[in-house]
Amino acid sequence: MTDLLYFTIIGLCIGCGYALAALGISTLFNGTGVLNFAQGDIIMVAALFVAVRTTAGSSYLVGFLEAAAIVLVACVLLGLLFVKPAVARRRDIDLIIVGTIGISIVLANLANNILGSETYRLRSPVTSFDIKLESYSISFDYFVIVVAAALLMVAFLIFYRKTDIGLQMRAMSADVDAARLSGVPVAVLTVVGWTFAGIVGTFAGVLLGTVILVSAAMGVALTISGFAAAMIGGLRHPYGAAVGGVILGLAETYAAGYLGTAARQAIAPLIIMGVLLILPQGILVARRIQARVV
């Protein structure tokens, strides 16, 4: 019984970290219609940079602020790079997808060459504090992830539903041509969308890095997990990232705890295939459609 409780707590907390990865993907997609296959590497860059800086003697907070500045500058540049294809998205959607995959490869190689290929365990100011659960100990880092994920989810939900810029970004995501004809500044909001993806990616990196191993090779796995979580809840629903993240986190933790690490690595790809076959629009959209039918 203690094992089940421990796996459930860890799964929920890790799931909130996956929810942040999914929120970055969903935020950019919901705001610009772009599927960002480089989101996991954006998270990786933030986590690895802070890990390298703290290992060299810098404080966690200073490393976080430096990582945030680097990631935000990079994401603004990426936004500017993708402005033209985003404006003509109906013609260049394949170019955008291939472009984000290319950015993922570039970020991974840059991180490996500049920050190194070593593996780190990132320590935060609360890492040394933990809660005992019989033979298990749960670091406060896990609970920080839950609180940060909840605050970011609420903030982005309010932004997309209650602010003019958020509503314009949703309109641009639905139909870029109609939005542009209605006066929506598509180019500016494309950069804003990438910036938001960078903000979420920074938080995801510095938080997840405290509970998982950090290396230049972690980006692809985080991208897969982020897409799996986002697809479970529905790509157009930022709050669906929370649902998908928790489901994925629990599934992976139970699999690792009862079946082994190899089983855990297969969970996210299996979930992606299952969602594509059964609920391609996500759980939240499927439930809404079912409610209307009934």
Protein Blocks (a to p, Z undefined) as FASTA:
>chain_A
ZZmmmmmmmmmmmmmmmmmmmmmmmmmmmmnopacfklmmmmmmmmmmmmmmmmnopafk
lmmmmmmmmmmmmmmmmmmmmmmmmmmmmmmmmmmmmmmmmmmmmmmmmmmmmnopadcd
dddfklmpccdehjbccdfklmmmmmmmmmmmmmmmmmmmmpmklmmmmmmmmommlmmm
nopafklmmmmmmmmmmmmmmmmmmmmmmmcccdfklmmmmmmmmmmmmmmnopklmklm
mmmmmmmmmmmmmmmmmnojklmmmmmmmmmmmmmmmmmnojklmmmmmmmmZZ
